[in-house]
């Protein structure tokens, strides 16, 4: 929804008892119904994010205004989080603004339009007649069309001056009638034309400027929980970067995550079972290596080759100047795990051992296990070649019998492969079967681990596709405990402000026929141009 200009996002509060029944609700301070809370939560989940096609783009918000009524306050909290949660991702303080209150209904407060016409004036129309004062309650003044227009004009003038000065978005959480008056006046239309708009509960309207001119205000679109659950319209139809899935998950964990202690003593903020898996296209040799920070690609590649070889010695990696396993392979860490009999660097029956020798008896990192246990990786490749529609093409690193022998039990524990076979027409065009992978990760370190894991399993899918006559199609990541270490919050907040760039691709430097023959020099990374490195300490 990018226009290149600052935006005004108007949000109506969620469902209340009177909004549901059709009673005019001005100064009466009603709470949201449960369905109103759920609507607002849905808005926040689906329409608020970091991408240019989100209705509310968090990093562009410069001001948030709300009506004094609790229904607006609670709607705002269900969409953006409570004050502490908003502060974690750098949202501005909320300004309570009496000028964005609802139309003052006065004598008609709490009444339905039908009742007003039957009792007071059969021709009553709010955009023509306004509302009279309450005859006995001075706290319920009425309001003329002129007065509410003047009130909206004051708000519009303040917002437009802010837009010109700061070039940032403004969010206004308000009410049904005032929202459509505000839309009309922002566009320079008479108040009475506000009747042409309809703002549903928890609906939103996005306004901005055309031709990069503050003299050309425009309405970009309306969004309703009932009509637009997944909005895609807007001025900018450019493709949304898949990296935003990751960034928005990080933002949600920082905002809404539960503060938890963990085995490292660092502490985390965590969410369990994020609703949507992260999905990344692998077509055209794409490698989803995050671009909002530099990811250590050589470390990803060498570690994957280390897994494939069935190795369990971290010194093999450190000899290649890759130190991601040094902490877990240190003598001090092994002693804490009750593995003091192991030499430094002997990690026990970790990932590679389970992939290539599942069920074998582990002795140490120096023993030759050739021919022992189940070679799951070889089985996966054989199944893809001989029985590609099998629903049992799985690779598991989780072996309960071996967990106590591991320096670190596996975080990414299971992946499944799926082969989409080409149609006869596609075969005639020379198209190959398409290989996808879905991985389940029980423990998801969003700052350091997950970017590595996304790239690693995507690269594994490319490897297996290359030796089975397939093309890599898609990688999906399903998460259990998705967490941000507390000492990663600050660098991740910086990362959230960065714009994703295009993912790189890989190129094979030679034909490969066996996964065991793949070497680091066989793969070339092309077009990786990330933002700079962000330092984050690894907790062990």
N, C-alpha and C positions, 0 to 999 in steps of 0.2 A: 504493500500500500504506500510505497514511497512516492512523494511528490517533489522532494528536494526543498520543501518549505515546512515551517512549523505547523503543527496541527492542533485543533481543539477537539478533544474527545469528550462527548457528553454521555453520561451513563445515568439511566433512571434506576432508582432503588428497586429492590426485589419485592415479591408479593407480600402484601399485608392483608389483614382481614377485610378492610374496607376497599382496597384496590381490587380484591377478588370479587367483592359483591357489587362494586360500582358506586360506592358512596364517596362523595368528594371529600378528600382528606387534605386539609391545609395545615393548621397549627396543631391539630390533635396528634400527639406524639406516639404513634402506634409502632410496635415492634414488627420485625419480619416474621412471617410464618416459616415453618420448617422448609416448605417448598421454595420460599424466597431465598433462604440460606443456601439451599442446594443449587438453585439457579445461579446465584452469585459465585458459588464455588466453581460451577461449570464454566462460567464466563472466564474466571481467572485461569482455569486449566487450559481452555481452548483458545482464548483470544488474547491473552497477555503473554508476551515473550520478548525475545531479543531480535527477531528477524524483522526485516522491513515490511513483510506482509502480515505482521500481527496488527490487530486493532490498536493495542497499546504496546508500544515498544519501550521497555523499561528504561533503557539508557538514554532515551530522548526526553523523558519526562522532567520538566523543570519546575512545575507547580501542580499541586493537587488542591482543589477547592471542594468543599462539601457544604451542604445545607446543615443547619443546626439539629435537624430531626434525627432521632436514633435510627430510623429506617435507612437513612443515608449513611450514617456512621457505620452501621453493621454491614451494609452492602459493601462499603469500601474495604472493611476489614476482611470480608470473605473473598474479595477479589485480590487485594494487594497484601493481605496479612496485617497483623497487629503492628503497633509502632516499632517494637523491637525487631520484628521480622522485616519490616520495610527498611529500617536503618541498616540492616546487614547487607543489603544490596544497593545502598546509596540512594534510595528514593527520598525526595524532599519531604520536609515536615508538612503535615496536612493543615490547611488553613480553613477554619470554620468561618463561613461567609454568609451573613444573614440575607444578603441580596440575592442568593441563589435558592432561597426558600420557595415553597410552592405558592401558587396564586392564593391570596387570602380570600377564602370563600365567605367569611362573615356569617350572615344569616343562613347561608346555604351549607355551612359546614356539616358534614356527616349525612347529607341528603343526596339522593340520586336525582339525575336529570329529570326522569319521568315524574318524580314526586314534586320537584320544583315547579314544573310546568302545570301539574294538576293543582297545586296549592297556591302558587304565587303569580305566575305569568305564563300563559300557554305559549307565548312566542319567545320565551327566554332562550337566549343563545349567548354563551359566555364571551365569545369574541366580539359580540355586538353590544351587549348590555353590561358586562362586568358583573360585579357582585355587590350587594348592599351590606352595610354594617349590621352586625347582630343587634337586635333591638334592646337586649338587656345585658349582654356580656361585652364589656369594653375590651376584653382580651381577644375578641374575634372581630376585628375590623374587616370590612369588605375591601375590594380593590377594583379600580376602574381599569379599562383597557389602556388608557393613557398612562396610568401609574405603573402598571406592570411592564409596559413598553419602555418607560423611562428607566425602570430598575434594570431591565435587560440591557438597555443601551449603556448604562454605566459599567456593567460587567463586560460587555463586548469591547468597549473602549479600553478598559484596563487590560484585557487579554490581548488585543491587537497591539497595544503599545509594548506589552511584554514580548510578543512575537517579534516585533521589529527590533527590539533592543537585545534580546537574549537568544533568539532563534531556537527556542526550545518548545516542546509540546506542553499543553495545559490540559489537565483532566478535571472535569466538573462532575461531581456526583450530586444529582438533583432529583426533581420530581417530574411527573408527567406533563402537566400544562406548562410549567416554567421551561422545561426542556425544549418544547416546540416553539415557544415564544423566542427563546434564545437562538434557536436555529434560524428563525425568520429574520431576526434583527442582525445576526452575524452576516447573513446574506444580503442585507440591505432591503429586505421585503417588509411590507406593512405587517403589523402584529396580527391583523385578522387573517393573513394567509398562513399563520401557524396552524389553523384548523386543517390545512392540507396535509399535515404530517401526523403520524401516529407513532408514539414511542411506547413499546410494550414494556412491562416490568423487566428489569435487568437488560433492557435493550440499550443499544448505543448508537450514536451518530458520530461520524468523523467528518470534520470540516477542515479545509485548508485554503490554499490560494493557487490559482492557475497561472501559467506562463511566468512563474517566478515573480509575480507582482502582488503586492499587498493590496492593490486596488481591485483585485479580481477574486473575491472570496467564492469558494465552491463547496458544495456538499459532495463528499467522496462516496459515502454509503451509509446505509442503515444495517444494523445487525441485531437479530432477535434470537433468543434461545429456541424459539419455536420454528423460526423460518430459516435461520442460517447457523446451524450448529457447527459448521466447518467453513467459515467464509473464505472465499478465494478471490472475490472481486476487488477492484481497486484500480488505480491509475497504473501502477507498475505491475506487470505480469511476469517479471523476471523469475527465473527458477530459484527456489529457496535452497540454500546450502544445507546439505544433510548434517553438517557440523552443528547447526542450531539445536538439533535434538540433544546432543551432549551438553551444550551450553545452558539450555533451558532446564535440563535435569540438575545441573550444578546449582543454578540459581534457586530452584525449588528446594533443594536440600539445604542450602545456606539459609533460606527464608524460613522453611517450615520443619526442618529436620529436628528430631528428638536428640537432645544432648545426652550422650552415652559415654560411659567409661569403656575402655578396651584393653586388650592384653598388653599393648605397648605402653600404657600409661599416659599417652598423649591426649586422649579424649577425641570424640568425634561428634558430628551432627549427622544423623542417619534417618533415612526413610526405608521402609521395607516394601519390596515388590513394586517398584514403579510401574504404573499402569501400562505404559506402552514400551515395547522393546525398541532398542535403537536399531535402525535398519540402514544399511549402506550398500549402494550399488557397486558391484565389482566389474561391471561391463567395460569393455574396451580397455582392459588391463588396469582399471582404476584401483588405486590403493588408498583407503581412507586413513591417511596419516594426518592427524589434526594440524591445522594451520594457524590457529590463534595462539599457539606457542610452538617452539621447535621441539619435536619429538625425536629422541635418539634412535634414528632409523638403523644404524649399524648395530646397535644393541639389540633391537627387535629381531633383525635378521640372524645375527649370530646366536642369540638365545634360542630361536626357533630351530636352527640347525643342530644345536646342542640337544634340544628335546628329541628331534627326529633320530639322532644318533643313539638315544637311550642313555646319555651320559648323566651322571649325578655328582660330578666333581666341579665345584664352583671355581677351582683354580684354572680349569680349562678356559673359562671365560675371563678371569682376571689376567691370565697370561696374554690375552688379546685386548687388554686395557678396557674390559667391560666389568664393572664392579657392582652390578645391581644385586648380586647374591652374596657379596662379601660379608655383610652384616649377619645374615642368617647362617653363614658357614664359619663364622668365627668360633674359636674355642670357647669363649665366654658364653656365646649364645647356645652352642651345643651343650655346654654344661647345664645351663638353665633348663634345657629340654630333657635332661637326664641322659644325654648321649655323650658323656665325657670320654667314653672309650673310643670315640671316632677321632680320626686325624682332622686337622683343620681343612675345611673345604668339602668334607664328605657330608653331603646333604641327606643321605639316606634314599629310600625308594620313592623319589619325587616324580614329577611329571613324565620325564623321558623313560624312566624305568617302567612305569605303569603303561605307557603307550606301547612299549616294545616287549615287556617281559611280565605282564600282569600275572600274578599268582606265583611267580618264582620266589624262592627264599633269598632274601637280601643278605649279603655278607658285608661288603664294603664297596666303596667307589672304584676300587682297583681290580675287582673280580671280573672275569669274562663270563657273561651270562648268555653267550650265543646258544640259541636253540632252547633256552629255558623259558617257561611261562608262555602266555598267549601274546602273540605279536598283533595287537589290536590295529595298529596302523596298516600293517600289511593286509589284514583282513578287510579293513575299510576299502583299500584300493582294489582288492580282489572283488569285493561285492559290487563296487561301482562299475567295474569292467564286465562282470558276468551276470549280475542281477540288479540292475540300476534302479528298479522300482521297489526294492526291498525297503521295508520300514524299520529295519534293524541295523542301519549303517551308523553305528555309534562308536564313539571313542571316549573312554572314561578314565579320569585320573584319580577318582575317589575309590580307594580300597580300604574299607574299615579295618581290615586285619593289619594293615601296614601303617596306619596313621601315627601310632606312637613311635615309629622308627624314623619318621620324617622330621627334618629340621623345621619344616613349615608345611602343614597340611595344605593341599591344593586349594586355591581360591577359585580358579576356573576349572570346573570339575567334569563337565560333560558337554560334548558337542555331537550333533546329528547332521548327517548330510542328506541332501535331497537332489535327485537328478530329474530335470525336466527334459523329456525326450522330444526331439524335433518331429514335426509332422512330415508327411511324405513330401509335401511341397517344399518345406524347409530343407529336408535332406537333399532334394534335387538342386537346391541353391548352394549346397555344400555346408549348411549350418550344422554345428556340432551340438551334442547334448549340453545342457546348462546346469552347472553345479552350484548349489547354494549350501550354506552352513549356518546352523543356529547353535549358539553356545549358551550354557547356563553358568553363571558365576555367582557363587554363594556370598563372597566377600568382595566388595567393589570399591577400591580406593580410587575415587573419582579424580583426584589431583594427579597422581603418578601412575597407578596401575592400569586404570581403564584405557587411557590413550594407547598404552603399550599393547594391551590385550586386543583392542579393536584391530590394530595394525597386524598383530601377530597371527590371529586366526583368519584374517582376510588374506594374509600372505600364505598361510597354510592351505587355504582353499585354492588359491592360484597354483600352488605347488601340485596339489592332488589333481586339479583339473589338467595340468600340463602332462602328467604321466598317465592319465586315464582317457585321453582323447576328448576331453570336455573343454568348455570355456567357463570361467568363473562368472557367476550371476549375481549373488547377493550374500551379504553377511548380516545376521541378526544377533543381537545380544540381549538376553533376558537376565535380569538381575534379582538377587535376593536382598542382602543388606547393602544398600547404596549409601556410601558415607563420604564425608569430607573431614579430614583431620583438622582439628582446630587451628593448628599452625599453618594450614594451607589456605585458610579463608582469605587472608589479605592478598596473596598472589592470584588466587582464583578470581577475586573481585576485579583485579586488573585485567585478567583474561576475558572476563565477561564484556568488557568495553571494546574489545577488538573485533573487527569485521573479519569473518572467515574469507579465505581465498580458495581458489580451485585446488582440489586434491591432485596429487601427483599420479603418475602411471608408472608401471614397470615394463621393462623390455628384457626378453630372454636373449642372452648373448649366444646361446647355442641350443640345439634341440636336446631335451632331457627325456629319458625313458624310464628311469628308476629314481624314486625319491631319495634313495640312499646315495645317489651319485651327485646330488645337487650341492654346489659349492657357492660360497658368497660371491665369487667373481662371475657366476653365471647370470646374475640378475643386476640390471642397471635401473636406478631410480631416476625418473625424468620429471622435470617441472616442479620440484618441491621448493616453494618460496614462502616459507612461513614467517610469522612475526617472530620477534626475538625470544630467547630462552627466558623462562621464569623459574627461579630457584625455589625448590620445595624439598624439605628434608624428608628422607625416608624413615618411617617409624619401624623399629624392629623389636 
